[in-house]
Amino acid sequence: MQRRNIMKMAAVMLVLGGSLLLDMGGLSAADKASMGKGEGTKSPKATIKTKFGDMDVVFFPEKAPKHVESFMTLAKSGFYNGTIFHRVIPGFMIQGGDPNTKDLNKPETYGQGGPSQKLKAEFNDIPHRRGILSMARTNDPNSAGSQFFIVVKDSNFLDGQYTVFGEVVKGMEVADKIVSLPKNSRDLPNERAEMTVVVVE
C-alpha cells in the first residue's frame, strides 16, 4: 500500500512537471513551500477573491523575500486578475497564476506562461502543509515566475524542492471547492475558477 502511494506521488510530480512552463523546455511542478504562522504584525497580506469565496493569505518575507516581493508587485499591478486555477488535483493542490489563462481560446497554452523575470530559489524550512502557498517552477530551481499553488493536503514530499512563501489563514474551504471541480484529462477544471488578488496594505 505504501509503495502504491509513493508511486502515485511520483506520477503526480511527473504530471505537474510535464505541463507547467513548457515554453522553457523543462519539467515543472510547484515550488517548495516553507510554512509559518505569519505571526509578525508587519507580515504582508492579500486576499484571493473567486466566485467560490475568498482566501486570505499571509506571506513569509523572512523566509522568501524575493518571492513575496515579486508576488506583491504582480498583484498590485493587476497581473493576476482574470487568471484562473488551471490545474486541480484532489488530495494534493490547486495551481494558478498563469497569464495565458486569460485567453479563453488557447487552453493548450495554460501552464506555460509567466513574466519575463525569473526568481532564484529560496528554499526554506516550512513544510508543505495544508494551506501553504508555494511557487511553481520548471526543473530549473531558479525558474519561478508567477505561477503558484495552494496545498490542500499535507505534501511533505515537496519539502526542500519548492519555495514556500505564504499561507492561507482563512478560506481553505474555497480551495476545497475548487479542487473538487469536474476537470478534463489535463486537470483543467471544466468551469473557470477566476481570481482577483487584492493586496491588503
C-alpha positions in Angstrom: 0.0 0.0 0.0 2.8 2.4 0.9 4.6 1.5 -2.3 1.5 2.3 -4.3 1.2 5.7 -2.5 4.8 6.5 -3.3 4.3 5.6 -7.0 1.2 7.7 -7.1 3.1 10.7 -5.7 5.8 10.2 -8.3 3.2 10.1 -11.1 1.7 13.3 -9.7 5.1 15.0 -9.8 5.5 13.9 -13.5 2.1 15.2 -14.4 2.8 18.6 -12.8 6.2 18.7 -14.4 5.0 17.8 -17.9 2.6 20.7 -18.3 4.0 23.7 -16.4 6.1 26.3 -18.1 6.8 24.1 -21.1 7.9 27.1 -23.1 11.1 26.9 -21.0 11.7 23.4 -22.1 11.8 21.8 -18.7 9.7 19.8 -16.4 7.6 21.8 -14.0 5.8 21.4 -10.7 5.2 23.6 -7.7 7.8 25.4 -5.7 8.9 24.2 -2.3 6.9 25.7 0.5 8.0 26.7 3.9 5.3 27.1 6.3 5.0 29.6 9.1 2.3 31.3 11.1 2.6 34.8 9.8 2.9 36.0 13.4 4.7 39.2 12.6 2.4 42.2 12.7 4.1 43.6 9.6 3.6 40.4 7.5 2.2 41.4 4.1 -1.3 40.1 3.3 -3.5 39.6 0.4 -7.0 38.2 -0.5 -7.5 35.9 -3.4 -11.1 36.5 -4.5 -13.1 34.0 -6.5 -16.7 33.3 -7.3 -16.4 30.4 -4.8 -15.4 32.7 -2.0 -12.3 34.5 -0.7 -9.0 33.1 0.6 -6.9 35.4 3.0 -3.2 34.9 2.7 -0.3 35.9 4.9 3.2 36.0 3.4 6.6 35.0 4.8 9.1 37.7 3.7 11.6 36.5 6.3 11.7 33.1 4.6 11.3 34.0 0.9 11.8 37.8 0.5 12.2 37.9 -3.3 9.2 35.6 -3.9 7.0 37.7 -1.6 8.1 40.9 -3.2 7.5 39.6 -6.7 4.0 38.2 -5.9 3.0 41.5 -4.2 4.3 43.6 -7.1 2.5 41.5 -9.7 -0.7 41.5 -7.6 -0.6 45.3 -7.2 -0.3 45.7 -11.0 -3.4 43.6 -11.6 -1.3 40.8 -13.2 -3.2 38.0 -11.5 -6.7 39.5 -12.1 -8.7 37.3 -14.6 -6.3 34.4 -14.4 -7.6 31.0 -13.3 -6.7 28.0 -11.2 -5.8 25.9 -14.3 -4.7 22.7 -12.6 -6.6 21.0 -9.7 -5.5 17.6 -8.2 -7.7 16.4 -5.3 -5.7 15.3 -2.3 -2.8 17.5 -3.5 -3.1 21.1 -4.6 -4.7 23.8 -6.9 -2.4 25.8 -9.2 -2.9 29.2 -10.8 -1.3 32.5 -11.8 -0.6 31.9 -15.5 -1.4 35.0 -17.6 -2.1 32.7 -20.6 -5.3 31.5 -18.8 -6.9 34.9 -19.5 -7.3 33.8 -23.1 -10.3 31.5 -23.3 -9.4 30.4 -26.8 -6.0 28.9 -26.1 -6.4 26.4 -23.3 -3.5 24.4 -24.8 -1.1 27.1 -23.6 -2.3 27.0 -20.0 0.6 26.3 -17.6 3.2 27.7 -20.0 3.0 31.4 -19.2 4.6 33.9 -16.8 6.5 37.1 -16.5 9.9 37.5 -18.2 11.8 37.8 -14.9 12.6 34.6 -13.0 13.2 34.1 -9.4 16.1 32.3 -7.7 15.0 29.5 -5.3 14.5 30.5 -1.7 14.0 27.0 -0.3 13.3 27.1 3.5 12.3 25.0 6.4 8.5 25.5 6.2 6.8 22.2 5.3 4.2 21.8 2.5 1.2 21.5 4.9 -2.4 22.1 4.0 -2.9 25.8 3.3 0.7 26.5 2.2 1.3 28.8 -0.8 4.3 27.7 -2.8 5.8 28.7 -6.2 5.7 26.6 -9.3 8.8 26.2 -11.5 10.4 24.1 -14.2 13.1 21.6 -13.4 15.5 24.5 -13.0 15.2 25.5 -9.3 15.7 29.2 -10.3 12.9 29.5 -12.8 9.8 30.5 -10.7 7.7 33.3 -12.3 4.1 34.0 -11.4 2.5 30.5 -11.1 1.8 29.3 -7.6 -0.1 26.5 -5.9 -2.1 26.1 -2.7 -1.6 22.8 -0.9 -5.0 21.2 0.0 -3.4 18.2 1.8 0.0 17.8 3.5 2.5 17.1 0.8 5.9 16.8 2.5 7.5 15.1 -0.5 7.8 18.7 -1.9 9.8 20.0 1.0 13.2 21.4 0.1 12.3 21.4 -3.6 9.9 24.3 -4.0 9.7 27.8 -2.4 7.1 28.2 0.3 6.3 31.9 0.5 2.8 32.2 2.2 -0.1 30.5 3.8 -3.9 30.7 3.5 -5.1 31.7 7.0 -8.8 31.9 6.2 -10.9 30.4 3.4 -9.4 27.0 2.8 -13.0 25.7 2.2 -12.7 27.8 -1.1 -9.7 25.8 -2.1 -11.6 22.6 -1.3 -14.4 23.7 -3.6 -12.0 24.5 -6.4 -10.0 21.3 -6.1 -13.2 19.3 -6.4 -14.4 20.9 -9.6 -15.0 18.4 -12.5 -12.0 18.6 -14.8 -10.5 17.2 -18.0 -7.6 14.9 -18.6 -5.1 17.7 -18.1 -6.5 18.5 -14.7 -8.1 21.8 -16.1 -11.5 22.5 -14.4 -14.4 22.4 -16.8 -15.6 25.6 -15.0 -13.4 28.6 -14.9 -12.1 29.4 -11.4 -11.0 33.0 -12.0 -9.2 35.0 -9.3 -8.7 38.6 -8.4 -5.8 39.2 -6.0 -6.2 42.2 -3.7 -3.2 43.3 -1.6 -4.0 44.3 2.0 -1.9 47.3 3.0 
